[in-house]
Amino acid sequence: MNLTMPVVVGAVLGLGVYVLVRALMPTRRSAVSQVARIDAMRARGAAYESARTARDQGRLGSLRAEVGERVAEFYMQQGWEQRSLRADLAVLDRSWEKFLATKVLLAVAGLFFGPFLFAVVWTLGFGHSPIIPVWLALMFGAVFFFLPDLEVRRDAAEKRRDLRRVIGAYLDLVSMSLAGGRGLPEALMAAAEVSDGWANQRIRNALADARITGVSQWQALGALGEELGVEELKDLSASLALVADDGAKVRESLASRAETMRHRELAEIEGSAGEKSQSMLVAQLLLCAGFLVFLIFPAAMRVFQVQ
């Protein structure tokens, strides 16, 4: 047993070093990797100005920008697209490079936090094995590396719920504008200009870019839905592409979709309320059980002492 654990730890560390060396210095590159490498170089060139701005903000900003660029390039070379995470970051309007830099820097902090925690415990007289700091460093490094993912997914889910509410109201406004005699492109833009909220701003910017690039506005909405990971915008784009020439069908389609989204939102609210009610019921049962234990414990202790 005393000889097995050092061998296992040495094998794990050796495997980790080998994988790291293989990842950083691959011997052969496939055609996909070569294309990804070229795209990464272009992305680095396009992001040069923003990176220089980050360097001007101080040493920490320079380190974060450099780490983010290198990690993003490494991801692109390996073909790791991470589409769901990119969509979540697009919803939150955050940079992909800064997100990767945060993950790496937190992982490095976790590698130091594990041994530090062991040192504190060791001074208290608990734990004397030299293998424990290694496992603690690896564990906290992995946990800290994935903490930003959980935060981003949680915040993005909340913003997507807000976006779906705005889309439902937006569809009603477009339908009303169409009923007032406006054309579909004018109705889409006019409905987006009603409010200055972040959701309407994203829709308005997508429609304005569509005018500049020469694509149809429903295609722009579909591209926005693809970027943000919102299925409602992609479905809206597909339906508008089918009935764009018929104003009556467009109004009916938009009204039905808005009503469907409201019913879905109402069902989600009712489901969330039901979950909270169940949680409150469990909390009340636990409180009652604790109160019963509080009442029964003195009598039980007295009975056991008598016996």
C-alpha positions in Angstrom: 0.0 0.0 0.0 2.9 2.4 0.9 4.4 1.7 -2.5 1.2 1.7 -4.6 0.1 5.3 -3.9 3.4 7.0 -5.0 3.3 4.9 -8.2 -0.3 5.9 -8.9 0.4 9.5 -8.3 3.5 9.4 -10.5 1.6 7.7 -13.3 -1.1 10.3 -13.1 1.3 13.2 -13.1 3.3 11.7 -16.0 0.2 11.2 -18.0 -0.9 14.8 -17.4 2.5 16.1 -18.5 2.4 13.9 -21.6 -1.1 15.1 -22.6 0.0 18.8 -21.9 3.1 18.4 -24.1 1.1 16.7 -26.9 -1.6 19.4 -26.8 0.9 22.3 -26.8 3.3 20.8 -29.4 1.3 18.4 -31.7 3.5 16.4 -34.0 1.2 16.3 -36.9 -1.6 18.6 -37.9 -4.6 17.6 -39.9 -6.1 19.7 -42.7 -8.8 20.9 -40.3 -6.2 21.9 -37.7 -4.3 23.9 -40.3 -7.4 25.8 -41.4 -8.3 26.4 -37.8 -4.8 27.7 -37.2 -5.2 30.2 -40.1 -8.5 31.3 -38.7 -7.0 31.8 -35.3 -4.3 33.9 -36.7 -6.9 36.1 -38.5 -8.9 36.3 -35.3 -5.8 37.4 -33.4 -5.2 40.1 -36.1 -8.8 41.3 -35.9 -8.7 41.4 -32.1 -5.4 43.3 -32.0 -6.9 46.7 -31.3 -9.2 45.4 -28.5 -6.2 43.5 -27.0 -4.1 46.7 -27.1 -6.8 48.6 -25.3 -6.9 45.9 -22.6 -3.1 46.2 -22.2 -3.4 49.9 -21.6 -5.7 49.2 -18.6 -2.8 47.7 -16.6 -0.7 44.7 -16.0 -3.6 42.5 -15.0 -5.6 43.4 -18.1 -2.6 42.7 -20.3 -2.1 39.3 -18.7 -5.8 38.5 -19.1 -5.9 39.6 -22.7 -2.8 37.6 -23.6 -4.0 34.4 -21.9 -7.4 34.8 -23.5 -5.9 35.1 -27.0 -3.7 32.1 -26.6 -6.4 29.9 -25.1 -8.9 30.9 -27.8 -6.3 30.1 -30.5 -5.6 26.7 -28.9 -9.4 26.0 -28.8 -9.7 26.9 -32.5 -6.7 24.8 -33.5 -8.2 21.8 -31.7 -11.6 22.3 -33.3 -13.4 22.9 -29.9 -16.3 25.2 -31.0 -18.3 25.2 -27.7 -21.4 26.5 -29.5 -23.6 26.5 -26.5 -21.2 28.4 -24.4 -20.6 30.9 -27.2 -24.4 31.4 -27.5 -24.6 32.0 -23.7 -21.8 34.5 -23.9 -23.5 36.2 -26.8 -26.7 36.6 -24.8 -24.7 38.1 -21.9 -22.7 40.2 -24.4 -19.4 38.9 -23.0 -16.1 38.3 -24.8 -15.1 34.7 -25.6 -11.4 35.4 -25.0 -12.0 37.0 -21.6 -14.2 34.1 -20.6 -11.5 31.6 -21.4 -8.9 33.7 -19.6 -11.1 33.8 -16.5 -11.4 30.0 -16.6 -7.6 29.4 -16.9 -6.7 32.0 -14.2 -9.3 30.5 -11.8 -7.9 27.0 -12.5 -4.4 28.3 -11.7 -5.7 29.8 -8.5 -7.3 26.5 -7.6 -4.0 24.7 -8.0 -2.5 27.0 -5.3 -5.7 27.0 -3.2 -5.6 23.2 -2.6 -2.1 23.0 -1.1 -2.8 26.2 0.9 -5.9 24.6 2.4 -3.9 21.5 3.2 -1.2 23.6 4.9 -3.9 25.2 7.1 -5.3 21.8 8.0 -1.8 20.4 8.6 -1.0 23.2 11.1 -4.1 22.2 13.0 -2.8 18.6 13.3 -4.9 16.9 10.7 -3.5 15.0 7.7 0.2 14.2 7.2 0.2 12.4 3.8 2.3 14.2 1.2 -0.1 13.0 -1.5 -3.1 14.9 -0.2 -1.9 18.4 -1.5 -1.5 17.0 -5.0 -5.1 15.7 -5.1 -6.4 18.8 -3.5 -4.6 20.9 -6.1 -6.0 18.9 -9.0 -9.5 18.8 -7.5 -9.7 22.6 -6.8 -8.1 23.4 -10.2 -10.8 21.4 -12.0 -13.6 22.8 -9.9 -12.5 26.4 -10.3 -12.0 25.8 -14.1 -15.7 24.9 -14.5 -17.2 27.5 -12.1 -17.5 30.2 -14.8 -19.5 27.8 -17.0 -22.1 27.4 -14.3 -22.4 31.1 -13.8 -22.6 31.9 -17.5 -25.3 29.2 -18.1 -27.4 30.4 -15.1 -27.2 34.1 -16.1 -27.9 33.3 -19.8 -30.9 31.2 -18.9 -32.4 34.1 -17.0 -31.7 36.6 -19.9 -33.2 34.2 -22.4 -36.4 34.1 -20.4 -36.5 37.9 -20.5 -35.8 37.8 -24.2 -38.7 35.4 -24.9 -41.1 37.7 -23.0 -39.9 40.6 -25.1 -40.2 38.6 -28.3 -43.9 37.8 -27.5 -44.7 41.5 -27.0 -42.6 42.3 -30.1 -44.7 40.0 -32.3 -47.9 41.7 -31.1 -46.5 45.1 -32.0 -45.5 43.9 -35.4 -48.9 42.4 -36.0 -50.5 45.7 -35.0 -48.2 47.7 -37.3 -49.2 45.3 -40.2 -52.8 45.8 -39.4 -52.2 49.6 -39.6 -51.1 49.3 -43.2 -47.3 49.2 -42.9 -45.2 46.7 -44.8 -43.4 43.9 -43.1 -39.8 45.5 -43.1 -41.2 48.8 -41.7 -43.3 47.0 -39.2 -40.4 44.9 -37.9 -38.2 48.0 -37.5 -40.9 50.1 -36.0 -41.8 47.5 -33.4 -38.1 47.2 -32.4 -37.9 51.0 -31.9 -40.6 51.1 -29.3 -38.3 50.4 -26.3 -34.6 50.9 -25.5 -34.3 47.6 -23.6 -31.3 45.3 -24.4 -33.5 42.8 -26.2 -35.0 45.4 -28.5 -31.6 46.9 -29.1 -30.3 43.5 -30.2 -33.2 43.0 -32.6 -32.9 46.6 -33.9 -29.2 46.2 -34.5 -29.8 42.9 -36.4 -32.4 44.6 -38.6 -30.2 47.6 -39.2 -27.3 45.3 -40.2 -29.6 43.5 -42.6 -30.3 46.7 -44.4 -26.6 47.4 -44.8 -25.6 43.9 -45.9 -28.6 43.5 -48.2 -30.1 40.4 -46.6 -33.7 40.1 -45.7 -34.8 41.1 -42.2 -36.2 37.7 -41.4 -32.9 36.1 -42.3 -31.2 38.6 -39.9 -33.6 37.5 -37.2 -32.8 33.9 -37.8 -29.1 34.6 -37.6 -29.7 36.5 -34.4 -31.6 33.5 -33.0 -28.7 31.2 -34.1 -26.2 33.4 -32.4 -28.1 33.7 -29.1 -29.4 30.1 -29.1 -33.1 31.2 -29.1 -35.3 28.8 -31.1 -38.2 31.3 -31.2 -36.3 33.7 -33.4 -35.2 30.9 -35.8 -38.8 29.6 -36.1 -40.0 33.2 -36.6 -37.5 33.6 -39.4 -38.6 30.4 -41.1 -42.3 31.3 -40.9 -41.8 34.8 -42.2 -39.8 33.5 -45.1 -42.8 31.4 -46.2 -45.5 34.0 -45.8 -43.6 37.3 -46.3 -45.6 38.2 -49.4 -49.0 37.8 -47.8 -49.9 40.4 -45.2 -52.9 38.6 -43.8 -51.0 35.3 -43.3 -48.1 37.2 -41.7 -50.5 38.8 -39.2 -52.2 35.5 -38.4 -48.8 33.8 -38.0 -47.4 36.5 -35.7 -50.5 36.6 -33.5 -50.6 32.8 -33.1 -46.9 32.7 -32.3 -47.3 35.4 -29.7 -50.2 33.6 -28.1 -48.3 30.4 -28.0 -45.3 32.1 -26.4 -47.6 33.6 -23.7 -49.2 30.2 -23.0 -45.7 28.7 -22.7 -44.5 31.4 -20.4 -47.6 31.0 -18.2 -47.0 27.3 -18.0 -43.4 27.9 -17.0 -44.5 30.3 -14.3 -47.0 27.9 -13.0 -44.4 25.1 -12.9 -42.0 27.3 -11.1 -44.6 28.2 -8.6 -45.5 24.6 -8.1 -41.8 23.7 -7.4 -41.5 26.5 -4.9 -44.7 25.3 -3.2 -43.2 21.8 -2.9 -40.0 23.3 -1.5 -42.0 25.2 1.1 -43.9 22.0 2.0 -40.7 20.1 2.6 -39.3 22.9 4.7 -42.5 22.9 6.8 -42.3 19.2 7.3 -38.6 19.4 8.4 -39.5 22.2 10.8 -42.3 20.1 12.3 -39.9 17.1 12.6 -37.3 19.2 14.4 -40.0 20.6 16.8 -41.1 17.0 17.6 -37.5 16.0 18.2 -37.1 19.0 20.5 -40.2 17.9 22.5 -39.4 14.2 22.7 -35.6 14.5 23.3 -35.7 15.5 27.1 -38.2 12.7 27.9 -36.2 10.1 25.9 -33.0 11.1 27.7 -34.7 10.8 31.1 -36.0 7.4 30.2 -32.6 6.2 29.1 -31.0 7.5 32.2 -33.5 5.7 34.4 -32.8 2.4 32.6 
